């Protein structure tokens, strides 16, 4: 095998294979490993020198052994090197078999009668590789037609829609456990003590200067009353912290300074000020905010309760009428 592949091909192939393995297993970010870690570059240079040295040593030893042979031994050695390898013989045999052509000595058996300017045509069979490939395409076509046009299996468009829906479901499931992916549409009030304590620390560092430690308000509005300038509730508070307050005079946007989970934590902590009594409360600003979703839930519950009462009354009236009819019939 060594004699089949020259050294000027063998050395680069081995070298780049080793370099590729290093690049695959070493985490170097966006840059190549040998640039990110210079020691790897030194190692690769040593590997290259080692490969070249091995080729030189093996070549020298081979030449020394060859020169030590007598004439008969050199002839046998040269004949052995000139002989094709078993692999080359197998490849040639397989190629001839797939080609399906007759040897030149047997072409007289398949030569056709007609000729043109002395040019004659051979009636060769189709090459086996072509013929078997053609049969395979016929079988594939029949199976494909039966699967997708007779039994109506999912085609590539249906498979795309299915995989797209599965990917969306996986994303939604991941968002439920990945707190840092929370946004204004998925944020909920956090009640865990660790989240509220984290929100308190963020508030004390960033918000006390404008809203006071007790939420009573200073430069910023009072956070303890029912009035809100841009809406109350966890989603509105999260949006205000993320995007900032009113243009020109409101709070700055914190989305570039705080992570989504941190904004959710401080939003949940801010809502704890509702109903408390600060030392120096600032006058109310904005409008009284009412959670419409809660009102809608209460309205639905009231309607369901009313429907149940009406149904019960109807059933009771029907029972009374049936009892009166039975009494009259018995009399």
Secondary structure, 3 states (H helix, E strand, C coil): CCCCCCHHHHHHHHHHHHHHHHHHHCCCCCCCHHHHCHHHHHHHHHHHHHHHHHHHHHHHHHHHHHHCCCHHHHHHHHHHHHCCCHHHHHHHHHHHHHHCCCCHHHHHHCEEEEEECCEEEECCCCCHHHHHHHHHHHHHHHHHHHHHHHCCCCCHHHHHHHHHHHHHHHHHHHHHHCHHHCCCCCCCCCCCHHHHHHHHHHHHHHCHHHHCCCCCCCCCCCCCCCEECCCCHHHHHHHHHHHCCCCCCCCCCCCCCCCHHHHHHHHHHHHCCCCCCCCCCCCCCCEECCCHHHHHHHHHHHHHHHHHHHHHHHHHHHHHHHHHHHHHHHC
